[in-house]
Amino acid sequence: MNYELLGKHIRKRRKEKGYTLEQLAEKLDVSTTFIGQIERAKGIPSLETLVKIANILEISTDCLLFGDLCTKSGHDYFVKKVEELTATFSSEEKELLLNNIEIINKFRNNAK
């Protein structure tokens, strides 16, 4: 695991959410020093702490561990965008969308 990237992703998301080190540490009930160490890859969070950090920062642990999943080309972005765009769809509209995706998939498979 690349703890330097993890720390950078945590710092970036913390700043995006507008949290100071102190605020994040308080929410986690840990020291500011420990959060700083995690962000500088001098400290390693437990799995429990990592999940808590992700929940507080409203981001998946995948995005913290593998930041490329949070980009517009990543899975999380795609899923969230589809959920956003289809939030008001009726059951029939969702079924139609799935049928269209299946048609496109069959077309791609036949083209290979």
For each residue, the residues with C-beta under 8 A, 3 or more apart:
1: 6 65
2: 5 6
3: 6 7 41 44
4: 7 8 41
5: 2 8 9 65 67
6: 1 2 3 9 10 38 41 64 65
7: 3 4 10 11 38 39 40 41
8: 4 5 11 12 39 67
9: 5 6 12 13 63 64 65 67 70
10: 6 7 13 14 38 39 53 57 64
11: 7 8 14 15 39
12: 8 9 15 16 67
13: 9 10 16 17 57 59 63 64
14: 10 11 17 19 21 24 39 57
15: 11 12 18 19
16: 12 13
17: 13 14 57 58
18: 15
19: 14 15 23 24 27 56 57
20: 23 24
21: 14 24 25 32 35 36 39
22: 25 26 32
23: 19 20 26 27
24: 14 19 20 21 27 28 35 53 56 57
25: 21 22 28 30 31 32 34 35
26: 22 23 29
27: 19 23 24 56
28: 24 25 35 49 52 53 56
29: 26
30: 25 34 35 49
31: 25 34 35
32: 21 22 25 35 36
33: 36 37
34: 25 30 31 37 38 43
35: 21 24 25 28 30 31 32 38 39
36: 21 32 33 39 40 42
37: 33 34 40 42 43
38: 6 7 10 34 35 41 42 43 44 45 53
39: 7 8 10 11 14 21 35 36
40: 7 36 37 43
41: 3 4 6 7 38
42: 36 37 38
43: 34 37 38 40
44: 3 38
45: 38 49 50 53
46: 49 50
47: 50 51
48: 51 52
49: 28 30 45 46 52 53
50: 45 46 47 53 54 61 64
51: 47 48 54 55 61
52: 28 48 49 55 56
53: 10 24 28 38 45 49 50 56 57 64
54: 50 51 57 59 60 61 63 64
55: 51 52 58
56: 19 24 27 28 52 53
57: 10 13 14 17 19 24 53 54 64
58: 17 55
59: 13 54 63 64 70
60: 54 63 64 69 76
61: 50 51 54 64 65
62: 65 66 69 75 76
63: 9 13 54 59 60 66 67 69 70 74 76
64: 6 9 10 13 50 53 54 57 59 60 61 67
65: 1 5 6 9 61 62
66: 62 63 69
67: 5 8 9 12 63 64 70 71
68: 71 73 74
69: 60 62 63 66 74 75 76 77
70: 9 59 63 67 74 76 77
71: 67 68 74 77
72: 77
73: 68 77
74: 63 68 69 70 71 77 78
75: 62 69 78 79
76: 60 62 63 69 70 79 80
77: 69 70 71 72 73 74 80 81
78: 74 75 81 82
79: 75 76 82 83
80: 76 77 83 84
81: 77 78 84 85
82: 78 79 85 86
83: 79 80 86 87
84: 80 81 87
85: 81 82
86: 82 83 89 93 94 97
87: 83 84
88:
89: 86 93 94 97
90: 93 94
91: 94 95
92: 95 96
93: 86 89 90 96 97
94: 86 89 90 91 97 98
95: 91 92 98 99
96: 92 93 99 100
97: 86 89 93 94 100 101
98: 94 95 101 102
99: 95 96 102 103
100: 96 97 103 104
101: 97 98 104 105
102: 98 99 105 106
103: 99 100 106 107
104: 100 101 107 108
105: 101 102 108 109
106: 102 103 109 110
107: 103 104 110 111
108: 104 105 111 112
109: 105 106 112
110: 106 107
111: 107 108
112: 108 109
